[in-house]
């Protein structure tokens, strides 16, 4: 069964293969529930910025000047969110860029709002930017509210028959067959498929 991470990885791999040899930047970030308190909007976009800069043939004068100005005024401190957004706008406005973000629901509410707001700013300045994100369905309303007509979302759910086939095969591999009777097996095949969550895939622009 595919997870959101599997889907995102497939998307990144496909985009990377298709972009090979072209002037296109592919970036990706995988949010992790275990580190959700440390994963700020600035952290996510900062990672995407580093990947975008690394994927450029050469760093533009505008980006280089922005880094220099930041070091001069901030003493080399970590970039602030507003600075990161400006640099991403500068990069994505001059070359096609794909940003893939997996697990938006793993980002805490306040930081997710900042992240979505920042992505909206980037899209407004960068018509050739495309964003692909995944998350649980409950964040869809928040995404649509903050990005308006710039977003299209698709719900991806597992097929019950496929889940049952998978579980049945795994049960057949159990080395403690004596511990399983027909009633328990039937309960497992009935209950587990009910608890497999849907995934919301959000291709923006």
C-alpha positions, 0 to 999 in steps of 0.5 A: 500500500502506498503511503503519502511519502511513497507518493511524494517520492514517486513524484519527486523521482518522476519530475527529476527524471523529466527535468534532467538536462533542463533549466528546471529546479526540483525541491522536496521536503518531508515533514515528520510528526516526531519532529513537528515542534522543530519544523517551522515554516522558515525551516521548511522553506529554508531547506527548499531554498538550499536545494533550489540554490544547489540546483542552479547552474550558477547563483544569480547576482540578485541572490548572492547580493541578498546573502551578502546584505543579510550577513552584513546586517544580521552578523551571519545569523540564520535567515528569517522567513521574510528573507527566505521568501524573497530569495525563493521569489527571486529564484523561482521567478527566473526559472521553472521550479517544482516544490514538493512537500509531504505531510502538511498535516504534520506541521503544527497549526501556526507554522502551517499557516505561515508556510501556506501564506509564504507559498502564496507569496511565492506563487504570486511572484512566480508564475512558473512555480508548481507546488505538490503537497500531501496531507490528511483530508482535514487540512484541505479547508485550511489550504483552500482558504489560504490559497483560494483559487490557486489550489486543486485538491484530490482525495486518494483513498485505498481500495478495500479489496487491495487492503484485504488481499494484502492483509490476507497474504501477510496473515498467511506468512504468520509463523504462529498459525495455531494462534489464529482461528477463522473468527479472529481472522475475519475480525482482522480483515473486517476492522483494519480496512476501516482504519486506513486513512485517506490522503489528500493530494494537493497539486497547486497551479 
